Amino acid sequence: MDLHLAGRGYLVTGASSGVGLATARALLAEGASVAACARDPERLRERLADAAPEERMFLASADVRDAEQMRAFTDGAARAFGRLDGVVANAGRSLMAALDETGDDQLREEFDLKLFGVLNTVRPALEWLELSTGASIVVVNAILARQPESRLAATSAARAALLNLTRTMATDYGPRGVRVNSVALGLVDTGQWRRRYEDSGTELSYEDWCADLAADRGIPLGRLGTAEEVAHPVVSLLSPRASYVTGATVDVGGGIARYV
Ligand code: NDP
């Protein structure tokens, strides 16, 4: 099925690794233009260098927590492509700590990254998205938003607030022709888990460590997901084919969610 993405322009944050990188590559493979940011511009260029002709990419260093950097990045992208049709608010990480181990500054940082990181991404893009036919925003969130985990206390709370805010965006931006949806992740094999494996000091191979992790968390599909398995639903939600889907949350967690 043609997703009607060719010739359109999309902005992806956190595109040098994991879900953001797989999503940027999937959009480029569909013939779209992609504006991608991360804090480390060298890694971003390295990872996307071979993905598409230069004129279909706008790569820049920008921190989603910085509103001015995000406005400059968005304006640069929109000028380069002459349009913006969608946004993937993906950049982030999680804080593995129980509530009693989490300082107030860390709690504030989590809310800053999760809430303002998304607001700083979406706000400057809106004026461009309103000019598009079939504009779509996808916010990458976590199943933790609805199923909190004590070992990720601050991240779970910030994710819940983000899910709520994203639902409000769908209500407010729908009349302006912009759809807004969430993708809620379970455990996905990306840089985040690779870093945790390296910090763990385990003697297990990475594959065995991931298999144990999946068993410990009771994932019905018995494994972690891949970044590509997230990119496909994200790209589907960005497509004008999904023209009546807004305010939805799509779980991509191999069945880890226990709610119905
Ligand atoms: P990775 O660590 O693989 O990639 C994170 C990307 O975000 C990198 O490109 C990184 O580049 C960029 N980034 C991090 N912080 C910022 C920032 N402040 N401003 C701009 N870019 C930033 O992560 P994942 O692909 O695993 O995660 C993607 C999203 O999915 C995140 O929001 C994460 O919290 C969420 N998620 C992931 C889960 C998983 O199991 N993997 C589970 C649930 C949610 P750089 O460091 O150069 O900035």
Residues whose N, C-alpha, C, O or C-beta is under 5 A from the ligand:
A	BS01	NDP	G14 A15 S16 S17 G18 V19 G20 C37 A38 R39 D40 A62 D63 V64 R65 N90 A91 G92 R93 S94 V140 N141 A142 L185 G186 L187 V188 T190 G191 Q192
